[in-house]
Amino acid sequence: MTRRTRDFTVLTGTTGIVLLLLVANGALGLLEAISALIVIASVALAYFAGSAVRVPPASTASRAEPAASGESVPGPDLLAGLPLPALEIGAGQKIIAFNGAADDLFELSSLPFARASAVIRSPVLLAAIDDALERRTDGPVGTSAELETGPDETWRAHVSRIPASANVLVLMEDLTPVKRAARARADFLANASHELRTPLTAISGFIETMRGPAKDDTAAWPRFLDIMAGESDRMSRLIADLLSLSRIESSEHVLPRGREDLTEIVSASLAALQPIAAESGVTLRIQDAPPGLPDITAHRDELIQVVENLVSNAVKYSKPGSEITLGYGASTSLAEARAAASQRWDASQRMTLLQTLARTSAPEPAVWLRVEDQGPGIEREHLPRLGERFYRADQSRGGKITGTGLGLAIVKHIMAHHRGGLAVETRLGQGSAFGVWLPAARDT
């Protein structure tokens, strides 16, 4: 059983057992248990299927007419048409031809007709080239080798004997994005499994306690049930955030089309958050709406989620009696909007978590939003990792804080969907501020 299959089986099987125990104990209805199992199994299956490696079918090389020994059969013109770095290497490892992509990779323009060993530092690849040059076969002979060319850079070299000559073709394939994506998927699945396993373990432990040592101590059952209900709510929030993040990622390449009013979005968001802030003893203060604020091209529900996530995070890290300030406005350019959203305080630590991609070279109008709290601030070493899935800098921001660790990741992906930006500004012991900005809607 592979590791991926084992994780999927353990996650769904454990969930089913826990839900079955809850149904048997009467703490959960059968319909709710079935619904929860379906949702969790669907999420696990989606990531299980999405993390599978798909290998494209190899293409069949076309045979060419035999050429004189040492003659360049592919030639510079043919190599130039290849999108990947390509080299033609002849006897003695002499580089006969190469394309622009190979020149960028190996800087071959300054070394015309150099030997392969002068530019390639991989013994594995050089041995594969020698082996291909020494073979005498009629058909194409190919091999491949993976090369670690940097701390986070991986290439695969495809070495094949050219059937119509004695030369060798070396084709370089950049595996770095694939490796990073596979590592990110593996980390995400591991983190999601861990986050789900924690509340499930707690629920399972209290069930065993209620059925064992505390079987007759019914006076303690309400406290146990309250804790189990809290863990169930935490698991529900995590599943909801995972589904939300998956939905946003799947449509991130499609630009929003709706035309929305930022003032109305802010008002609707704060109306829903006022009771939460009041319960925590925190005051929400909104700056006066600026006149003539332009509309934005946005998905309304996603922008409401951005405001709610930023404000709810500020509430979590604010002490009773403190104040949270929300301000927003318009700017003549994205750079000016970025400064207004995240560069307000003197002697502060700042970090841009998502940079804006301008639609044109000329300055274009933009809108911005900034949420300030009076919490403990964030230590500098945590700033680069804000926005990562499941990452929480709780220790630097006042102790253990409950949450899924996906709030800022969702904000970051939503702003990427809207071609906007995200930044943080903080002062230790005084507070933190998160700012977002995005282009204003164009007049048609």
Secondary structure by P-SEA (a helix, b strand, c coil): ccaaaaaaaaaaaaaaaaaaaaaaaccccaaaaaaaaaaaaaaaaaaaaaabbbbccbbbbbbccccccccccccaaaaaacccbbbbbccccccccccaaaaaacccccccccccccccccaaaaaaaaaaaacccccccbbbbbbcccccbbbbbbbbccccccbbbbbbbbaaaaaaaaaaaaaaaaaaaaaaaaaaaaaaaaaaaaaccccccccaaaaaaaaaaaaaaaaaaaaaaaaaaaaaaaaccccccbbbbaaaaaaaaaaaaaaaaaaacbbbbbcccccccccccccaaaaaaaaaaaaaaaaaaccccbbbbbbbbccccaaaaaaaacccccbbbbbbcbbbbccccccccccbbbbbbccccccccccccccccccccccccccccccccaaaaaaaaaaaaaccccccccccccbbbbbbbbbccccc
